[in-house]
Amino acid sequence: MPAVPDFTDQELHEFRKILTSHYGSEVEIQLADCDLVLQPESEETTGCPTVFWHQDGTNFVVFKTGNRAYRAQFFYTPHEQYGTDTLEYPSLTSCVNDILETRADHVRE
């Protein structure tokens, strides 16, 4: 599988804007790479650029899985991981907003 391109400066700016709007202040993000299985029928992993942030006792990750393709999850520990009902998003904004909303719903439960 071809390499997944890194997050662009525009995508990172969009990230920071969404998080600042959501939390009311700037949030530190960290860049990383994670190996993901992108095709369920395959065991092959692909290196995916990743944005990580920690806020309010929760760890969040957004994976870039292709051009305009994103996945997200949040977790408390390696054994407590949560995602959304959507496997992949065509929009970074919808991906980040959905994982933030999913986490808020989880806290309310």
MMTF fields as JSON, N, C-alpha, C and O atoms, coordinates in Angstrom:
{
  "mmtfVersion": "1.0.0",
  "mmtfProducer": "UNKNOWN",
  "numBonds": 435,
  "numAtoms": 436,
  "numGroups": 109,
  "numChains": 1,
  "numModels": 1,
  "chainsPerModel": [1],
  "groupsPerChain": [109],
  "chainIdList": ["A"],
  "bondAtomList": [4, 2, 8, 6, 12, 10, 16, 14, 20, 18, 24, 22, 28, 26, 32, 30, 36, 34, 40, 38, 44, 42, 48, 46, 52, 50, 56, 54, 60, 58, 64, 62, 68, 66, 72, 70, 76, 74, 80, 78, 84, 82, 88, 86, 92, 90, 96, 94, 100, 98, 104, 102, 108, 106, 112, 110, 116, 114, 120, 118, 124, 122, 128, 126, 132, 130, 136, 134, 140, 138, 144, 142, 148, 146, 152, 150, 156, 154, 160, 158, 164, 162, 168, 166, 172, 170, 176, 174, 180, 178, 184, 182, 188, 186, 192, 190, 196, 194, 200, 198, 204, 202, 208, 206, 212, 210, 216, 214, 220, 218, 224, 222, 228, 226, 232, 230, 236, 234, 240, 238, 244, 242, 248, 246, 252, 250, 256, 254, 260, 258, 264, 262, 268, 266, 272, 270, 276, 274, 280, 278, 284, 282, 288, 286, 292, 290, 296, 294, 300, 298, 304, 302, 308, 306, 312, 310, 316, 314, 320, 318, 324, 322, 328, 326, 332, 330, 336, 334, 340, 338, 344, 342, 348, 346, 352, 350, 356, 354, 360, 358, 364, 362, 368, 366, 372, 370, 376, 374, 380, 378, 384, 382, 388, 386, 392, 390, 396, 394, 400, 398, 404, 402, 408, 406, 412, 410, 416, 414, 420, 418, 424, 422, 428, 426, 432, 430],
  "bondOrderList": [1, 1, 1, 1, 1, 1, 1, 1, 1, 1, 1, 1, 1, 1, 1, 1, 1, 1, 1, 1, 1, 1, 1, 1, 1, 1, 1, 1, 1, 1, 1, 1, 1, 1, 1, 1, 1, 1, 1, 1, 1, 1, 1, 1, 1, 1, 1, 1, 1, 1, 1, 1, 1, 1, 1, 1, 1, 1, 1, 1, 1, 1, 1, 1, 1, 1, 1, 1, 1, 1, 1, 1, 1, 1, 1, 1, 1, 1, 1, 1, 1, 1, 1, 1, 1, 1, 1, 1, 1, 1, 1, 1, 1, 1, 1, 1, 1, 1, 1, 1, 1, 1, 1, 1, 1, 1, 1, 1],
  "groupList": [{"groupName": "MET", "atomNameList": ["N", "CA", "C", "O"], "elementList": ["N", "C", "C", "O"], "formalChargeList": [0, 0, 0, 0], "bondAtomList": [1, 0, 2, 1, 3, 2], "bondOrderList": [1, 1, 2], "singleLetterCode": "M", "chemCompType": "L-PEPTIDE LINKING"}, {"groupName": "PRO", "atomNameList": ["N", "CA", "C", "O"], "elementList": ["N", "C", "C", "O"], "formalChargeList": [0, 0, 0, 0], "bondAtomList": [1, 0, 2, 1, 3, 2], "bondOrderList": [1, 1, 2], "singleLetterCode": "P", "chemCompType": "L-PEPTIDE LINKING"}, {"groupName": "ALA", "atomNameList": ["N", "CA", "C", "O"], "elementList": ["N", "C", "C", "O"], "formalChargeList": [0, 0, 0, 0], "bondAtomList": [1, 0, 2, 1, 3, 2], "bondOrderList": [1, 1, 2], "singleLetterCode": "A", "chemCompType": "L-PEPTIDE LINKING"}, {"groupName": "VAL", "atomNameList": ["N", "CA", "C", "O"], "elementList": ["N", "C", "C", "O"], "formalChargeList": [0, 0, 0, 0], "bondAtomList": [1, 0, 2, 1, 3, 2], "bondOrderList": [1, 1, 2], "singleLetterCode": "V", "chemCompType": "L-PEPTIDE LINKING"}, {"groupName": "ASP", "atomNameList": ["N", "CA", "C", "O"], "elementList": ["N", "C", "C", "O"], "formalChargeList": [0, 0, 0, 0], "bondAtomList": [1, 0, 2, 1, 3, 2], "bondOrderList": [1, 1, 2], "singleLetterCode": "D", "chemCompType": "L-PEPTIDE LINKING"}, {"groupName": "PHE", "atomNameList": ["N", "CA", "C", "O"], "elementList": ["N", "C", "C", "O"], "formalChargeList": [0, 0, 0, 0], "bondAtomList": [1, 0, 2, 1, 3, 2], "bondOrderList": [1, 1, 2], "singleLetterCode": "F", "chemCompType": "L-PEPTIDE LINKING"}, {"groupName": "THR", "atomNameList": ["N", "CA", "C", "O"], "elementList": ["N", "C", "C", "O"], "formalChargeList": [0, 0, 0, 0], "bondAtomList": [1, 0, 2, 1, 3, 2], "bondOrderList": [1, 1, 2], "singleLetterCode": "T", "chemCompType": "L-PEPTIDE LINKING"}, {"groupName": "GLN", "atomNameList": ["N", "CA", "C", "O"], "elementList": ["N", "C", "C", "O"], "formalChargeList": [0, 0, 0, 0], "bondAtomList": [1, 0, 2, 1, 3, 2], "bondOrderList": [1, 1, 2], "singleLetterCode": "Q", "chemCompType": "L-PEPTIDE LINKING"}, {"groupName": "GLU", "atomNameList": ["N", "CA", "C", "O"], "elementList": ["N", "C", "C", "O"], "formalChargeList": [0, 0, 0, 0], "bondAtomList": [1, 0, 2, 1, 3, 2], "bondOrderList": [1, 1, 2], "singleLetterCode": "E", "chemCompType": "L-PEPTIDE LINKING"}, {"groupName": "LEU", "atomNameList": ["N", "CA", "C", "O"], "elementList": ["N", "C", "C", "O"], "formalChargeList": [0, 0, 0, 0], "bondAtomList": [1, 0, 2, 1, 3, 2], "bondOrderList": [1, 1, 2], "singleLetterCode": "L", "chemCompType": "L-PEPTIDE LINKING"}, {"groupName": "HIS", "atomNameList": ["N", "CA", "C", "O"], "elementList": ["N", "C", "C", "O"], "formalChargeList": [0, 0, 0, 0], "bondAtomList": [1, 0, 2, 1, 3, 2], "bondOrderList": [1, 1, 2], "singleLetterCode": "H", "chemCompType": "L-PEPTIDE LINKING"}, {"groupName": "ARG", "atomNameList": ["N", "CA", "C", "O"], "elementList": ["N", "C", "C", "O"], "formalChargeList": [0, 0, 0, 0], "bondAtomList": [1, 0, 2, 1, 3, 2], "bondOrderList": [1, 1, 2], "singleLetterCode": "R", "chemCompType": "L-PEPTIDE LINKING"}, {"groupName": "LYS", "atomNameList": ["N", "CA", "C", "O"], "elementList": ["N", "C", "C", "O"], "formalChargeList": [0, 0, 0, 0], "bondAtomList": [1, 0, 2, 1, 3, 2], "bondOrderList": [1, 1, 2], "singleLetterCode": "K", "chemCompType": "L-PEPTIDE LINKING"}, {"groupName": "ILE", "atomNameList": ["N", "CA", "C", "O"], "elementList": ["N", "C", "C", "O"], "formalChargeList": [0, 0, 0, 0], "bondAtomList": [1, 0, 2, 1, 3, 2], "bondOrderList": [1, 1, 2], "singleLetterCode": "I", "chemCompType": "L-PEPTIDE LINKING"}, {"groupName": "SER", "atomNameList": ["N", "CA", "C", "O"], "elementList": ["N", "C", "C", "O"], "formalChargeList": [0, 0, 0, 0], "bondAtomList": [1, 0, 2, 1, 3, 2], "bondOrderList": [1, 1, 2], "singleLetterCode": "S", "chemCompType": "L-PEPTIDE LINKING"}, {"groupName": "TYR", "atomNameList": ["N", "CA", "C", "O"], "elementList": ["N", "C", "C", "O"], "formalChargeList": [0, 0, 0, 0], "bondAtomList": [1, 0, 2, 1, 3, 2], "bondOrderList": [1, 1, 2], "singleLetterCode": "Y", "chemCompType": "L-PEPTIDE LINKING"}, {"groupName": "GLY", "atomNameList": ["N", "CA", "C", "O"], "elementList": ["N", "C", "C", "O"], "formalChargeList": [0, 0, 0, 0], "bondAtomList": [1, 0, 2, 1, 3, 2], "bondOrderList": [1, 1, 2], "singleLetterCode": "G", "chemCompType": "PEPTIDE LINKING"}, {"groupName": "CYS", "atomNameList": ["N", "CA", "C", "O"], "elementList": ["N", "C", "C", "O"], "formalChargeList": [0, 0, 0, 0], "bondAtomList": [1, 0, 2, 1, 3, 2], "bondOrderList": [1, 1, 2], "singleLetterCode": "C", "chemCompType": "L-PEPTIDE LINKING"}, {"groupName": "TRP", "atomNameList": ["N", "CA", "C", "O"], "elementList": ["N", "C", "C", "O"], "formalChargeList": [0, 0, 0, 0], "bondAtomList": [1, 0, 2, 1, 3, 2], "bondOrderList": [1, 1, 2], "singleLetterCode": "W", "chemCompType": "L-PEPTIDE LINKING"}, {"groupName": "ASN", "atomNameList": ["N", "CA", "C", "O"], "elementList": ["N", "C", "C", "O"], "formalChargeList": [0, 0, 0, 0], "bondAtomList": [1, 0, 2, 1, 3, 2], "bondOrderList": [1, 1, 2], "singleLetterCode": "N", "chemCompType": "L-PEPTIDE LINKING"}],
  "groupTypeList": [0, 1, 2, 3, 1, 4, 5, 6, 4, 7, 8, 9, 10, 8, 5, 11, 12, 13, 9, 6, 14, 10, 15, 16, 14, 8, 3, 8, 13, 7, 9, 2, 4, 17, 4, 9, 3, 9, 7, 1, 8, 14, 8, 8, 6, 6, 16, 17, 1, 6, 3, 5, 18, 10, 7, 4, 16, 6, 19, 5, 3, 3, 5, 12, 6, 16, 19, 11, 2, 15, 11, 2, 7, 5, 5, 15, 6, 1, 10, 8, 7, 15, 16, 6, 4, 6, 9, 8, 15, 1, 14, 9, 6, 14, 17, 3, 19, 4, 13, 9, 8, 6, 11, 2, 4, 10, 3, 11, 8],
  "groupIdList": [1, 2, 3, 4, 5, 6, 7, 8, 9, 10, 11, 12, 13, 14, 15, 16, 17, 18, 19, 20, 21, 22, 23, 24, 25, 26, 27, 28, 29, 30, 31, 32, 33, 34, 35, 36, 37, 38, 39, 40, 41, 42, 43, 44, 45, 46, 47, 48, 49, 50, 51, 52, 53, 54, 55, 56, 57, 58, 59, 60, 61, 62, 63, 64, 65, 66, 67, 68, 69, 70, 71, 72, 73, 74, 75, 76, 77, 78, 79, 80, 81, 82, 83, 84, 85, 86, 87, 88, 89, 90, 91, 92, 93, 94, 95, 96, 97, 98, 99, 100, 101, 102, 103, 104, 105, 106, 107, 108, 109],
  "secStructList": [7, 7, 7, 7, 7, 7, 7, 7, 2, 2, 2, 2, 2, 2, 2, 2, 2, 2, 2, 2, 2, 2, 2, 1, 1, 7, 7, 7, 7, 3, 3, 3, 3, 3, 3, 3, 3, 7, 1, 6, 6, 7, 7, 7, 3, 3, 3, 3, 3, 3, 3, 3, 3, 3, 3, 6, 6, 3, 3, 3, 3, 3, 3, 3, 3, 3, 6, 6, 3, 3, 3, 3, 3, 3, 3, 3, 3, 6, 6, 3, 3, 3, 3, 7, 1, 7, 1, 7, 5, 1, 7, 2, 2, 2, 2, 2, 2, 2, 2, 2, 2, 2, 2, 2, 2, 2, 2, 2, 7],
  "xCoordList": [0.849, 0.0, 0.894, 1.894, 0.564, 1.393, 1.414, 0.486, 2.47, 2.612, 1.506, 1.074, 1.071, 0.06, 0.793, 1.76, 0.352, 1.042, 0.874, -0.14, 1.883, 1.82, 0.685, 0.17, 0.306, -0.644, -0.013, 1.171, -0.8, -0.315, -0.381, -1.044, 0.303, 0.223, -1.216, -1.65, -1.952, -3.358, -4.193, -5.03, -3.968, -4.702, -4.364, -5.252, -3.099, -2.699, -3.289, -3.681, -3.353, -3.985, -5.472, -6.001, -6.132, -7.547, -7.742, -8.682, -6.847, -6.87, -6.849, -7.707, -5.85, -5.676, -6.892, -7.308, -7.445, -8.629, -9.822, -10.519, -10.054, -11.171, -10.994, -11.93, -9.793, -9.553, -9.642, -10.202, -9.106, -9.19, -10.644, -11.047, -11.419, -12.837, -13.559, -14.387, -13.253, -13.929, -13.571, -14.456, -12.291, -11.833, -11.746, -11.641, -11.789, -11.71, -10.301, -10.115, -9.319, -7.916, -7.093, -7.565, -5.851, -4.977, -4.655, -4.429, -4.637, -4.334, -3.065, -2.93, -2.147, -0.912, -1.209, -1.809, -0.782, -0.91, 0.483, 1.456, 0.563, 1.825, 1.64, 0.595, 2.673, 2.646, 3.336, 4.342, 2.79, 3.343, 3.037, 2.404, 3.487, 3.152, 2.663, 3.23, 1.618, 1.083, 0.906, 0.634, 1.061, 0.82, -0.604, -0.976, -1.391, -2.783, -3.045, -2.404, -3.982, -4.5, -5.621, -6.67, -5.412, -6.392, -7.436, -8.552, -7.09, -8.017, -8.361, -7.485, -9.627, -10.005, -9.661, -9.403, -9.656, -9.379, -7.882, -7.482, -7.068, -5.612, -5.014, -5.609, -3.844, -3.118, -1.989, -1.259, -1.843, -0.78, -1.052, -2.167, -0.011, -0.151, 0.466, 1.366, -0.045, 0.431, 0.758, -0.015, 1.9, 2.251, 1.349, 1.225, 0.721, -0.218, 0.186, 0.401, 0.292, 0.542, -0.581, -1.744, -0.225, -1.168, -1.011, 0.102, -2.128, -2.124, -2.665, -3.71, -1.95, -2.306, -2.473, -1.701, -3.474, -3.568, -4.211, -4.954, -3.911, -4.428, -5.157, -4.601, -6.407, -7.199, -8.224, -8.87, -8.37, -9.386, -9.299, -10.321, -8.081, -7.885, -8.096, -8.155, -8.211, -8.485, -7.414, -6.969, -7.005, -6.074, -6.885, -7.794, -6.547, -7.227, -6.198, -5.073, -6.579, -5.742, -6.612, -7.738, -6.039, -6.647, -5.579, -4.462, -5.936, -5.028, -5.38, -6.554, -4.391, -4.607, -4.363, -3.261, -5.388, -5.293, -5.201, -5.123, -5.211, -5.106, -5.358, -5.526, -5.383, -5.746, -7.204, -8.09, -7.447, -8.796, -9.483, -10.645, -8.758, -9.309, -8.731, -7.515, -9.629, -9.217, -10.001, -11.149, -9.356, -9.995, -9.641, -8.63, -10.47, -10.197, -10.641, -11.509, -10.023, -10.448, -9.96, -9.078, -10.551, -10.052, -9.892, -10.536, -9.025, -8.785, -8.316, -7.765, -8.559, -8.094, -6.884, -5.892, -6.978, -5.884, -5.835, -6.755, -4.786, -4.761, -5.96, -6.289, -6.611, -7.741, -9.089, -10.125, -9.084, -10.314, -10.226, -9.909, -10.508, -10.429, -11.819, -12.598, -12.114, -13.427, -13.275, -12.331, -14.212, -14.234, -15.633, -16.515, -15.82, -17.142, -17.753, -17.115, -18.973, -19.621, -19.162, -19.533, -18.361, -17.881, -16.44, -15.58, -16.173, -14.821, -13.864, -12.745, -14.295, -13.389, -14.162, -15.29, -13.531, -14.136, -13.44, -12.22, -14.193, -13.587, -13.201, -12.621, -13.526, -13.277, -12.614, -13.086, -11.523, -10.848, -11.763, -11.815, -12.474, -13.375, -14.428, -14.646, -15.079, -16.12, -15.517, -16.145, -14.328, -13.666, -13.367, -13.707, -12.731, -12.361, -13.608, -13.701, -14.562, -15.788, -16.543, -17.097, -16.571, -17.296, -16.627, -17.317, -15.294, -14.64, -14.812, -14.952, -14.804, -15.046, -16.478, -16.709, -17.42, -18.814, -19.026, -19.759, -18.395, -18.512, -17.968, -18.557, -16.842, -16.261, -17.203, -17.392, -17.793, -18.745, -19.954, -20.421, -20.458, -21.56, -21.16, -21.952, -19.952, -19.451, -19.38, -19.748, -18.913, -18.815, -20.203, -20.391, -21.179, -22.541, -23.178, -24.01, -22.795, -23.361, -22.806, -23.137],
  "yCoordList": [-1.176, 0.0, 1.239, 1.263, 2.275, 3.475, 4.2, 4.078, 4.943, 5.683, 6.734, 7.329, 6.942, 7.956, 9.286, 9.343, 10.346, 11.63, 12.212, 11.987, 12.962, 13.621, 14.64, 15.052, 15.036, 16.129, 17.387, 17.654, 18.143, 19.392, 20.5, 20.353, 21.598, 22.754, 23.24, 23.652, 23.196, 23.615, 22.696, 23.177, 21.382, 20.443, 20.684, 20.661, 20.914, 21.16, 22.471, 22.561, 23.48, 24.745, 24.498, 25.005, 23.715, 23.387, 22.645, 22.922, 21.706, 20.966, 21.913, 21.852, 22.793, 23.719, 24.63, 24.933, 25.054, 25.925, 25.194, 25.758, 23.959, 23.172, 22.958, 23.159, 22.551, 22.268, 23.532, 23.496, 24.642, 25.9, 26.328, 26.794, 26.17, 26.5, 25.601, 26.076, 24.319, 23.36, 23.567, 23.579, 23.729, 23.806, 25.24, 25.438, 26.224, 27.608, 28.114, 29.252, 27.305, 27.714, 26.782, 25.737, 27.193, 26.395, 25.055, 24.982, 24.011, 22.656, 22.182, 22.322, 21.626, 21.109, 19.809, 18.889, 19.745, 18.505, 17.961, 18.711, 16.652, 15.995, 15.174, 14.562, 15.177, 14.39, 13.057, 12.981, 12.019, 10.675, 9.888, 10.397, 8.67, 7.716, 6.44, 5.994, 5.859, 4.597, 3.639, 4.059, 2.374, 1.345, 0.834, 0.346, 0.947, 0.508, -0.498, -0.464, -1.386, -2.265, -1.481, -1.258, -1.065, -0.239, -1.055, -0.583, -2.256, -3.14, -4.303, -5.106, -4.415, -5.46, -6.88, -7.745, -7.13, -8.475, -8.775, -9.88, -7.81, -7.965, -7.851, -7.251, -8.426, -8.265, -7.26, -6.992, -6.701, -5.749, -4.425, -3.905, -3.889, -2.594, -1.499, -1.741, -0.299, 0.868, 1.956, 2.2, 2.604, 3.718, 4.907, 5.339, 5.431, 6.535, 7.702, 7.514, 8.901, 10.081, 10.218, 9.944, 10.638, 10.67, 11.964, 12.445, 12.515, 13.646, 13.142, 12.492, 13.445, 13.018, 14.257, 15.21, 14.247, 15.262, 14.644, 13.666, 15.229, 14.76, 15.926, 17.013, 15.688, 16.754, 16.141, 15.149, 16.73, 16.298, 14.809, 14.127, 14.307, 12.909, 11.914, 10.707, 12.412, 11.548, 11.75, 12.872, 10.65, 10.682, 10.568, 9.745, 11.405, 11.396, 11.173, 11.664, 10.437, 10.28, 10.397, 9.904, 11.069, 11.124, 10.63, 11.146, 9.64, 9.026, 9.525, 9.576, 9.884, 10.195, 8.902, 8.354, 8.409, 7.108, 7.216, 6.203, 8.433, 8.682, 10.151, 10.945, 10.51, 11.884, 12.104, 11.419, 13.05, 13.334, 12.088, 11.82, 11.336, 10.16, 10.112, 10.159, 10.016, 10.107, 9.122, 8.789, 8.668, 7.832, 8.42, 9.109, 8.152, 8.719, 7.78, 6.928, 7.955, 7.253, 8.024, 8.879, 7.704, 8.232, 7.073, 6.035, 7.255, 6.171, 6.725, 7.821, 5.914, 6.233, 5.372, 5.857, 4.108, 3.155, 2.304, 2.376, 1.504, 0.635, -0.318, -0.807, -0.58, -1.517, -0.799, -1.447, 0.505, 1.296, 2.228, 3.409, 1.693, 2.464, 2.577, 1.624, 3.768, 4.035, 4.759, 5.519, 4.507, 5.183, 5.656, 5.641, 6.07, 6.496, 5.37, 4.343, 5.563, 4.554, 4.627, 3.782, 5.629, 5.825, 5.346, 5.804, 4.436, 3.904, 4.952, 5.089, 5.693, 6.641, 7.88, 7.791, 9.026, 10.316, 10.94, 10.838, 11.581, 12.29, 13.729, 14.441, 14.153, 15.521, 15.506, 14.832, 16.244, 16.346, 16.994, 16.556, 18.021, 18.717, 17.775, 17.743, 17.014, 16.097, 15.005, 14.586, 14.543, 13.51, 14.014, 13.356, 15.18, 15.717, 16.071, 15.741, 16.736, 17.099, 15.859, 15.863, 14.812, 13.598, 12.882, 12.385, 12.823, 12.136, 12.948, 12.368, 14.27, 15.104, 14.927, 14.866, 14.847, 14.635, 13.235, 13.075, 12.24, 10.868, 10.769, 10.104, 11.433, 11.433, 12.145, 11.672, 13.261, 13.988, 13.106, 13.084, 12.385, 11.465, 10.367, 9.988, 9.851, 8.79, 9.284, 8.559, 10.504, 11.075, 11.237, 10.97, 11.672, 11.851, 10.526, 10.505, 9.436, 8.121, 7.705, 6.628],
  "zCoordList": [0.0, 0.0, 0.0, 0.719, -0.79, -0.839, 0.504, 1.304, 0.736, 1.985, 2.115, 1.127, 3.324, 3.611, 3.809, 4.568, 3.143, 3.281, 4.686, 5.347, 5.128, 6.431, 6.466, 5.427, 7.674, 7.828, 7.236, 7.444, 6.511, 5.933, 6.981, 8.008, 6.717, 7.614, 7.723, 8.799, 6.632, 6.645, 7.55, 8.314, 7.465, 8.321, 9.794, 10.645, 10.093, 11.482, 11.996, 13.159, 11.141, 11.523, 11.831, 12.82, 10.975, 11.175, 12.501, 13.246, 12.782, 14.041, 15.226, 16.107, 15.23, 16.35, 16.507, 17.625, 15.411, 15.431, 16.062, 16.905, 15.66, 16.208, 17.708, 18.482, 18.115, 19.533, 20.379, 21.474, 19.898, 20.636, 20.797, 21.863, 19.748, 19.811, 20.811, 21.588, 20.793, 21.667, 23.139, 23.994, 23.438, 24.822, 25.357, 26.567, 24.486, 24.93, 25.152, 25.584, 24.87, 24.96, 24.08, 23.633, 23.846, 22.992, 23.651, 24.859, 22.85, 23.315, 22.612, 21.397, 23.378, 22.786, 22.053, 22.61, 20.797, 20.035, 19.773, 19.704, 19.63, 19.325, 18.056, 17.837, 17.234, 16.002, 16.237, 16.942, 15.645, 15.796, 14.525, 13.6, 14.498, 13.438, 14.1, 15.096, 13.55, 14.056, 12.889, 11.765, 13.159, 12.151, 12.318, 13.385, 11.263, 11.284, 10.178, 9.128, 10.421, 9.378, 8.707, 9.313, 7.472, 6.779, 6.03, 5.811, 5.643, 4.939, 5.858, 6.18, 6.294, 7.252, 6.803, 7.64, 5.492, 4.995, 4.938, 4.569, 5.298, 5.234, 6.63, 7.525, 6.804, 8.06, 7.908, 8.862, 6.705, 6.417, 7.123, 7.092, 7.76, 8.41, 7.544, 6.74, 7.737, 7.005, 8.023, 8.949, 7.849, 8.716, 8.423, 7.277, 9.471, 9.307, 10.203, 11.4, 9.639, 10.465, 11.492, 11.195, 12.684, 13.792, 14.577, 14.787, 15.005, 15.931, 17.26, 17.311, 18.327, 19.678, 20.55, 20.434, 21.419, 22.473, 23.703, 23.615, 24.835, 26.129, 26.771, 26.931, 27.136, 27.743, 28.676, 28.34, 29.836, 30.808, 31.127, 31.209, 31.305, 31.661, 30.539, 30.776, 29.317, 28.166, 27.106, 26.861, 26.481, 25.353, 24.069, 23.969, 23.083, 21.79, 20.692, 20.78, 19.665, 18.478, 17.228, 17.168, 16.24, 14.91, 13.944, 13.911, 13.177, 12.206, 10.81, 10.445, 10.047, 8.64, 7.881, 7.921, 7.189, 6.533, 5.021, 4.326, 4.513, 3.075, 2.803, 3.729, 1.526, 1.178, 1.547, 1.036, 2.426, 2.912, 3.472, 3.168, 4.286, 4.958, 6.375, 6.565, 7.37, 8.767, 9.629, 9.335, 10.694, 11.717, 13.069, 13.204, 14.076, 15.4, 16.506, 16.315, 17.668, 18.86, 20.081, 19.988, 21.22, 22.479, 23.435, 23.284, 24.424, 25.369, 26.701, 26.795, 27.731, 29.069, 29.403, 29.947, 29.075, 29.242, 27.971, 27.156, 27.785, 26.599, 26.517, 25.437, 27.652, 27.661, 27.574, 27.429, 27.66, 27.579, 26.377, 26.521, 25.194, 23.953, 23.337, 23.339, 22.809, 22.248, 20.911, 20.698, 20.036, 18.751, 18.45, 19.309, 17.235, 16.783, 15.963, 15.733, 15.53, 14.688, 13.237, 12.422, 12.917, 11.552, 11.454, 12.207, 10.539, 10.399, 9.849, 10.344, 8.828, 8.19, 7.745, 7.26, 7.922, 7.587, 6.38, 6.255, 5.494, 4.368, 4.723, 3.902, 5.952, 6.389, 7.759, 8.675, 7.9, 9.189, 10.223, 11.372, 9.821, 10.749, 11.304, 12.515, 10.453, 10.935, 11.812, 12.784, 11.494, 12.288, 13.702, 14.685, 13.798, 15.112, 15.909, 17.091, 15.277, 16.0, 16.478, 17.578, 15.677, 16.055, 17.229, 18.12, 17.241, 18.361, 19.65, 20.727, 19.555, 20.734, 21.243, 22.451, 20.332, 20.711, 21.299, 22.275, 20.714, 21.219, 22.64, 23.492, 22.891, 24.233, 25.205, 26.325, 24.806, 25.677, 25.996, 27.135, 25.002, 25.233, 26.199, 27.062, 26.074, 26.947, 28.398, 29.322, 28.587, 29.94, 30.547, 31.734, 29.752, 30.258, 30.688, 31.595, 30.048, 30.39, 31.708, 32.205]
}
